[in-house]
Amino acid sequence: MQEDISEVLLDSESIARRVEEIASELGRRLAPLAERDEPVVLVPVLTGSLVFTADLIRHLPQKMRLDVVTVSSYSGATTESRGATIRGAVPEDMAGRHVVLVDDIFDTGNTLSLLNRLVKERGAASVTICVLLAKPSRYEVDLRPDLIGFEIPDAFVVGYGLDYDGLYRNLPFIGILKPEAVK
């Protein structure tokens, strides 16, 4: 599996350090809510953000709910986004809640723009967007994440939850997939 990687972009130690820093910053932002006992809901975008979310929440001291949503933008054996398609229910009970949308990568921004709009329509008191990776050269929307782990070049990356055709999610690092590994 590692033979399919042309370059390790982010090693596991760098990712772990940055996830802890993001959690610390997010914890500071959420602290006033915790002091007022206001509800916080983390909404991970599955399946790509699963590993990131699991590591992130281990560092957050706040009480929180997790309400996952499944969105597909790279279906099957493709490296090009085909637009965001919601595959599971967007949580309904958002009225008055402070929501943190957690995703693996902010590529075009279409997925998180759609979810941000839907969560706000459901009455969220606030929405914070937290992503592990961002590709600024690919942005297609005005929305920007509040917290970004790493800005990366426009390359197709896998590992640490990110996949190609359902594979490579279990790599402990984030790497660039070799062109010959793409079918």
Backbone as CSV, one residue per row, in Angstrom:
resi,resn,N_x,N_y,N_z,CA_x,CA_y,CA_z,C_x,C_y,C_z
1,MET,0.816,-1.187,0.000,0.000,0.000,0.000,0.870,1.265,0.000
2,GLN,1.928,1.288,0.812,2.789,2.466,0.844,3.556,2.639,-0.466
3,GLU,3.704,1.571,-1.209,4.385,1.674,-2.502,3.572,2.497,-3.505
4,ASP,2.284,2.738,-3.211,1.428,3.548,-4.076,1.536,5.041,-3.782
5,ILE,2.345,5.398,-2.806,2.481,6.792,-2.384,3.755,7.382,-2.990
6,SER,3.622,8.508,-3.688,4.795,9.137,-4.298,5.542,10.027,-3.303
7,GLU,4.806,10.577,-2.323,5.433,11.487,-1.363,4.592,11.537,-0.091
8,VAL,5.256,11.464,1.045,4.575,11.680,2.322,4.542,13.189,2.540
9,LEU,3.348,13.730,2.519,3.172,15.170,2.661,3.199,15.580,4.133
10,LEU,2.527,14.795,4.973,2.452,15.080,6.406,2.634,13.783,7.176
11,ASP,3.669,13.730,8.010,3.900,12.505,8.782,2.984,12.463,9.997
12,SER,2.891,11.302,10.612,1.947,11.107,11.720,2.254,12.006,12.912
13,GLU,3.523,12.278,13.188,3.883,13.138,14.317,3.429,14.576,14.068
14,SER,3.625,15.064,12.861,3.185,16.427,12.523,1.676,16.551,12.622
15,ILE,0.980,15.532,12.150,-0.483,15.541,12.223,-0.933,15.549,13.682
16,ALA,-0.352,14.684,14.499,-0.737,14.602,15.917,-0.524,15.932,16.629
17,ARG,0.619,16.571,16.381,0.900,17.879,17.002,-0.132,18.922,16.582
18,ARG,-0.414,18.948,15.295,-1.343,19.963,14.773,-2.769,19.713,15.245
19,VAL,-3.178,18.472,15.328,-4.523,18.163,15.824,-4.660,18.640,17.265
20,GLU,-3.627,18.447,18.053,-3.655,18.920,19.442,-3.746,20.449,19.495
21,GLU,-3.024,21.142,18.608,-3.087,22.603,18.555,-4.480,23.082,18.143
22,ILE,-5.068,22.416,17.150,-6.419,22.770,16.706,-7.405,22.573,17.849
23,ALA,-7.287,21.450,18.552,-8.183,21.166,19.678,-8.038,22.224,20.763
24,SER,-6.816,22.654,21.019,-6.577,23.686,22.017,-7.266,24.992,21.620
25,GLU,-7.117,25.387,20.362,-7.752,26.606,19.866,-9.280,26.473,19.888
26,LEU,-9.782,25.341,19.434,-11.224,25.108,19.444,-11.747,25.113,20.883
27,GLY,-11.013,24.503,21.789,-11.392,24.499,23.202,-11.479,25.910,23.766
28,ARG,-10.531,26.773,23.391,-10.570,28.181,23.833,-11.816,28.876,23.295
29,ARG,-12.132,28.604,22.029,-13.304,29.235,21.425,-14.605,28.746,22.057
30,LEU,-14.625,27.477,22.463,-15.841,26.898,23.040,-15.961,27.119,24.545
31,ALA,-14.882,27.528,25.196,-14.873,27.677,26.662,-16.008,28.553,27.192
32,PRO,-16.284,29.714,26.583,-17.400,30.523,27.102,-18.743,29.787,27.041
33,LEU,-18.921,28.956,26.041,-20.162,28.190,25.934,-20.251,27.164,27.053
34,ALA,-19.131,26.511,27.334,-19.093,25.523,28.409,-19.396,26.179,29.749
35,GLU,-18.860,27.379,29.965,-19.102,28.104,31.214,-20.577,28.446,31.385
36,ARG,-21.276,28.686,30.271,-22.708,29.006,30.319,-23.570,27.759,30.149
37,ASP,-22.909,26.593,30.062,-23.584,25.308,29.879,-24.465,25.291,28.621
38,GLU,-23.961,25.937,27.564,-24.687,25.954,26.294,-24.294,24.734,25.470
39,PRO,-25.248,24.181,24.732,-24.977,22.955,23.983,-23.999,23.147,22.827
40,VAL,-23.081,22.205,22.703,-22.131,22.180,21.594,-22.339,20.861,20.862
41,VAL,-22.432,20.949,19.550,-22.632,19.759,18.732,-21.541,19.707,17.675
42,LEU,-20.750,18.639,17.691,-19.779,18.419,16.631,-20.449,17.583,15.556
43,VAL,-20.330,18.042,14.317,-20.919,17.333,13.185,-19.795,16.942,12.233
44,PRO,-19.248,15.729,12.413,-18.221,15.262,11.483,-18.844,14.855,10.150
45,VAL,-18.132,15.177,9.082,-18.551,14.786,7.743,-17.865,13.456,7.447
46,LEU,-18.671,12.406,7.376,-18.122,11.070,7.168,-17.971,10.781,5.688
47,THR,-17.054,9.961,5.345,-16.283,9.074,6.180,-14.877,9.616,6.381
48,GLY,-14.494,10.561,5.566,-13.124,11.069,5.568,-12.655,11.684,6.867
49,SER,-13.546,12.314,7.623,-13.116,13.001,8.845,-13.136,12.103,10.077
50,LEU,-13.428,10.843,9.916,-13.551,9.922,11.046,-12.297,9.889,11.917
51,VAL,-11.138,9.705,11.322,-9.886,9.612,12.078,-9.560,10.963,12.722
52,PHE,-9.675,12.037,11.967,-9.417,13.382,12.474,-10.340,13.695,13.654
53,THR,-11.624,13.422,13.506,-12.584,13.704,14.573,-12.267,12.906,15.826
54,ALA,-11.950,11.632,15.666,-11.632,10.788,16.828,-10.440,11.349,17.595
55,ASP,-9.411,11.767,16.881,-8.235,12.336,17.548,-8.548,13.708,18.144
56,LEU,-9.321,14.505,17.434,-9.657,15.854,17.879,-10.452,15.835,19.189
57,ILE,-11.488,15.023,19.264,-12.359,15.062,20.451,-11.663,14.540,21.705
58,ARG,-10.634,13.741,21.550,-9.883,13.268,22.721,-9.184,14.414,23.445
59,HIS,-8.988,15.527,22.761,-8.308,16.682,23.345,-9.274,17.784,23.780
60,LEU,-10.561,17.599,23.558,-11.533,18.640,23.907,-12.168,18.341,25.260
61,PRO,-12.081,19.281,26.198,-12.627,19.038,27.539,-14.125,19.318,27.665
62,GLN,-14.736,19.961,26.660,-16.131,20.345,26.743,-17.067,19.153,26.607
63,LYS,-18.251,19.303,27.229,-19.324,18.349,26.950,-19.810,18.634,25.535
64,MET,-20.062,17.573,24.811,-20.514,17.770,23.440,-21.325,16.577,22.968
65,ARG,-22.106,16.845,21.960,-22.808,15.790,21.242,-22.109,15.598,19.911
66,LEU,-22.200,14.386,19.397,-21.722,14.106,18.043,-22.935,13.726,17.205
67,ASP,-23.137,14.429,16.120,-24.190,14.104,15.158,-23.530,14.048,13.792
68,VAL,-23.326,12.873,13.274,-22.597,12.723,12.014,-23.504,12.950,10.814
69,VAL,-22.873,13.336,9.724,-23.557,13.457,8.446,-22.654,12.808,7.402
70,THR,-23.272,12.155,6.444,-22.507,11.514,5.376,-22.748,12.272,4.077
71,VAL,-21.654,12.732,3.497,-21.705,13.478,2.249,-20.699,12.848,1.308
72,SER,-21.065,12.716,0.057,-20.151,12.153,-0.924,-19.843,13.198,-1.983
73,SER,-18.552,13.376,-2.252,-18.176,14.258,-3.359,-17.168,13.591,-4.285
74,TYR,-16.577,12.498,-3.831,-15.640,11.724,-4.648,-16.127,10.285,-4.638
75,SER,-17.032,9.944,-5.517,-17.567,8.587,-5.484,-16.717,7.635,-6.311
76,GLY,-16.506,6.438,-5.764,-15.787,5.394,-6.489,-14.357,5.758,-6.801
77,ALA,-13.892,5.296,-7.949,-12.501,5.473,-8.351,-12.338,6.780,-9.126
78,THR,-12.406,7.886,-8.409,-12.228,9.185,-9.040,-11.374,10.078,-8.149
79,THR,-10.661,11.001,-8.770,-9.885,11.977,-8.004,-10.432,13.379,-8.231
80,GLU,-11.539,13.492,-8.926,-12.183,14.781,-9.176,-13.513,14.837,-8.448
81,SER,-13.729,15.920,-7.721,-14.991,16.102,-7.010,-16.132,16.171,-8.011
82,ARG,-17.223,15.517,-7.660,-18.402,15.538,-8.526,-19.538,16.317,-7.877
83,GLY,-19.191,17.186,-6.955,-20.207,17.957,-6.256,-20.666,17.225,-5.014
84,ALA,-21.134,17.963,-4.052,-21.542,17.387,-2.775,-22.935,16.780,-2.869
85,THR,-23.052,15.528,-2.430,-24.328,14.835,-2.354,-24.498,14.331,-0.932
86,ILE,-25.570,14.750,-0.272,-25.826,14.289,1.087,-26.372,12.873,1.014
87,ARG,-25.711,11.948,1.731,-26.088,10.544,1.701,-26.776,10.090,2.988
88,GLY,-26.766,10.941,3.990,-27.427,10.628,5.251,-28.129,11.871,5.742
89,ALA,-28.982,11.717,6.711,-29.756,12.841,7.219,-28.855,13.871,7.894
90,VAL,-29.122,15.118,7.609,-28.462,16.204,8.321,-29.197,16.327,9.653
91,PRO,-28.471,16.406,10.761,-29.138,16.480,12.063,-30.191,17.591,12.097
92,GLU,-31.359,17.263,12.632,-32.484,18.190,12.664,-32.437,19.129,13.863
93,ASP,-32.051,18.627,15.022,-32.149,19.368,16.273,-30.964,20.319,16.456
94,MET,-30.926,21.381,15.663,-29.820,22.335,15.711,-30.239,23.670,16.321
95,ALA,-31.517,23.870,16.547,-32.017,25.155,17.041,-31.336,25.541,18.351
96,GLY,-30.712,26.721,18.341,-30.073,27.251,19.526,-28.751,26.605,19.885
97,ARG,-28.298,25.664,19.097,-27.053,24.955,19.411,-25.868,25.594,18.697
98,HIS,-24.715,25.402,19.304,-23.464,25.865,18.715,-22.837,24.658,18.027
99,VAL,-22.691,24.751,16.723,-22.309,23.622,15.887,-20.878,23.791,15.388
100,VAL,-20.130,22.691,15.438,-18.795,22.651,14.858,-18.828,21.614,13.736
101,LEU,-18.712,22.079,12.506,-18.625,21.173,11.362,-17.167,20.745,11.235
102,VAL,-16.934,19.437,11.203,-15.570,18.903,11.138,-15.434,18.097,9.850
103,ASP,-14.451,18.470,9.038,-14.235,17.739,7.791,-12.745,17.489,7.592
104,ASP,-12.451,16.523,6.745,-11.061,16.173,6.477,-10.384,17.202,5.598
105,ILE,-11.112,17.696,4.575,-10.451,18.571,3.608,-11.425,19.603,3.049
106,PHE,-10.950,20.824,2.948,-11.685,21.908,2.317,-11.047,22.079,0.955
107,ASP,-11.700,21.507,-0.045,-11.180,21.502,-1.402,-11.851,22.659,-2.153
108,THR,-12.950,22.401,-2.809,-13.690,23.481,-3.474,-14.493,24.293,-2.470
109,GLY,-14.850,23.655,-1.357,-15.670,24.310,-0.340,-17.150,24.047,-0.499
110,ASN,-17.528,23.362,-1.568,-18.946,23.147,-1.837,-19.636,22.304,-0.759
111,THR,-18.972,21.268,-0.268,-19.574,20.407,0.749,-19.880,21.196,2.009
112,LEU,-18.888,21.892,2.532,-19.096,22.625,3.776,-19.989,23.839,3.596
113,SER,-19.998,24.425,2.423,-20.911,25.526,2.148,-22.355,25.029,2.225
114,LEU,-22.612,23.881,1.628,-23.950,23.273,1.667,-24.343,22.944,3.109
115,LEU,-23.460,22.285,3.838,-23.776,21.912,5.224,-23.938,23.137,6.118
116,ASN,-23.104,24.133,5.943,-23.200,25.363,6.713,-24.585,25.983,6.527
117,ARG,-25.030,26.052,5.291,-26.349,26.628,4.985,-27.455,25.808,5.631
118,LEU,-27.397,24.476,5.508,-28.440,23.616,6.066,-28.505,23.700,7.585
119,VAL,-27.350,23.729,8.235,-27.316,23.808,9.699,-27.862,25.162,10.167
120,LYS,-27.523,26.231,9.471,-28.053,27.547,9.820,-29.563,27.605,9.605
121,GLU,-30.042,26.982,8.526,-31.486,26.927,8.276,-32.218,26.193,9.391
122,ARG,-31.524,25.282,10.061,-32.123,24.535,11.169,-32.004,25.286,12.499
123,GLY,-31.537,26.533,12.450,-31.563,27.399,13.612,-30.352,27.368,14.518
124,ALA,-29.214,26.915,14.029,-28.003,26.890,14.862,-27.681,28.295,15.362
125,ALA,-27.267,28.379,16.623,-26.880,29.662,17.204,-25.562,30.150,16.609
126,SER,-24.676,29.220,16.302,-23.400,29.558,15.660,-22.870,28.326,14.952
127,VAL,-22.023,28.571,13.968,-21.385,27.481,13.231,-19.899,27.801,13.117
128,THR,-19.069,26.840,13.526,-17.622,26.924,13.381,-17.212,25.807,12.433
129,ILE,-16.357,26.128,11.499,-15.902,25.121,10.536,-14.441,24.798,10.815
130,CYS,-14.185,23.513,11.033,-12.861,23.021,11.390,-12.458,21.933,10.395
131,VAL,-11.333,22.130,9.722,-10.867,21.158,8.748,-9.403,20.813,8.999
132,LEU,-9.036,19.598,8.670,-7.641,19.198,8.797,-6.805,19.795,7.671
133,LEU,-7.317,19.727,6.451,-6.569,20.160,5.270,-7.364,21.192,4.478
134,ALA,-6.652,22.066,3.793,-7.292,23.031,2.897,-6.422,23.189,1.652
135,LYS,-7.102,23.325,0.517,-6.435,23.573,-0.763,-6.905,24.926,-1.285
136,PRO,-6.292,26.014,-0.841,-6.757,27.349,-1.241,-6.843,27.558,-2.751
137,SER,-6.009,26.890,-3.507,-6.027,27.077,-4.960,-7.291,26.521,-5.608
138,ARG,-8.066,25.730,-4.865,-9.262,25.087,-5.430,-10.580,25.715,-4.956
139,TYR,-10.520,26.682,-4.058,-11.745,27.257,-3.495,-12.679,27.770,-4.586
140,GLU,-13.961,27.420,-4.458,-14.995,27.894,-5.386,-16.082,28.697,-4.676
141,VAL,-15.993,28.818,-3.371,-17.034,29.502,-2.599,-16.399,30.609,-1.753
142,ASP,-17.241,31.519,-1.270,-16.745,32.607,-0.417,-16.493,32.148,1.015
143,LEU,-17.139,31.095,1.434,-16.976,30.562,2.787,-15.539,30.109,3.020
144,ARG,-15.021,30.347,4.232,-13.681,29.885,4.610,-13.763,29.168,5.951
145,PRO,-12.934,28.154,6.142,-12.914,27.465,7.440,-12.403,28.404,8.542
146,ASP,-12.905,28.191,9.752,-12.446,28.960,10.911,-11.121,28.416,11.435
147,LEU,-10.967,27.106,11.354,-9.745,26.447,11.827,-9.250,25.499,10.745
148,ILE,-7.980,25.648,10.385,-7.359,24.810,9.355,-6.101,24.181,9.945
149,GLY,-5.980,22.876,9.755,-4.778,22.196,10.208,-3.587,22.516,9.327
150,PHE,-3.721,22.239,8.063,-2.624,22.432,7.108,-3.178,22.898,5.772
151,GLU,-2.488,23.834,5.138,-2.764,24.159,3.744,-1.849,23.292,2.903
152,ILE,-2.427,22.674,1.883,-1.661,21.757,1.042,-1.796,22.150,-0.422
153,PRO,-0.876,21.661,-1.250,-0.981,21.947,-2.694,-2.128,21.161,-3.315
154,ASP,-2.433,21.498,-4.548,-3.502,20.831,-5.286,-3.000,19.472,-5.789
155,ALA,-3.022,18.501,-4.889,-2.631,17.125,-5.221,-3.661,16.202,-4.578
156,PHE,-3.845,15.027,-5.147,-4.795,14.083,-4.567,-4.097,13.332,-3.442
157,VAL,-4.609,13.516,-2.222,-3.974,12.949,-1.040,-4.829,11.863,-0.410
158,VAL,-4.133,10.924,0.247,-4.788,9.819,0.938,-4.108,9.616,2.287
159,GLY,-4.763,8.846,3.132,-4.222,8.526,4.445,-4.910,9.325,5.528
160,TYR,-4.774,8.866,6.759,-5.363,9.530,7.918,-6.850,9.811,7.689
161,GLY,-7.541,8.831,7.120,-8.974,8.940,6.889,-9.361,9.269,5.463
162,LEU,-8.459,9.876,4.700,-8.763,10.220,3.315,-8.516,9.007,2.434
163,ASP,-9.356,8.856,1.408,-9.272,7.639,0.613,-9.233,7.898,-0.887
164,TYR,-8.927,6.830,-1.581,-9.147,6.734,-3.018,-9.880,5.417,-3.222
165,ASP,-11.096,5.485,-3.737,-11.920,4.303,-3.989,-12.076,3.447,-2.728
166,GLY,-12.185,4.122,-1.572,-12.396,3.425,-0.308,-11.140,2.877,0.334
167,LEU,-9.990,3.046,-0.291,-8.740,2.482,0.211,-7.811,3.577,0.747
168,TYR,-6.812,3.174,1.486,-5.726,4.011,2.009,-6.102,4.826,3.258
169,ARG,-7.346,4.739,3.731,-7.759,5.525,4.904,-6.906,5.207,6.133
170,ASN,-6.404,3.983,6.206,-5.692,3.518,7.399,-4.216,3.898,7.439
171,LEU,-3.709,4.574,6.431,-2.323,5.030,6.486,-2.183,6.046,7.621
172,PRO,-1.126,5.979,8.418,-0.977,6.894,9.556,-0.478,8.285,9.166
173,PHE,-0.200,8.500,7.901,0.288,9.773,7.391,-0.602,10.213,6.240
174,ILE,-0.347,11.397,5.714,-1.050,11.875,4.529,-0.030,11.945,3.408
175,GLY,-0.354,11.245,2.327,0.575,11.188,1.213,-0.109,11.436,-0.113
176,ILE,0.708,11.707,-1.099,0.229,11.920,-2.463,0.234,10.582,-3.184
177,LEU,-0.883,10.255,-3.767,-1.043,8.989,-4.484,-0.331,9.059,-5.831
178,LYS,0.435,8.003,-6.157,1.107,7.937,-7.461,0.057,7.889,-8.570
179,PRO,0.322,8.523,-9.690,-0.638,8.492,-10.816,-0.965,7.068,-11.269
180,GLU,0.017,6.169,-11.228,-0.247,4.794,-11.682,-1.129,4.005,-10.710
181,ALA,-1.324,4.501,-9.497,-2.213,3.844,-8.536,-3.670,4.238,-8.768
182,VAL,-3.872,5.266,-9.574,-5.212,5.730,-9.900,-5.712,4.981,-11.127
183,LYS,-6.850,4.348,-10.977,-7.411,3.551,-12.080,-8.217,4.394,-13.023
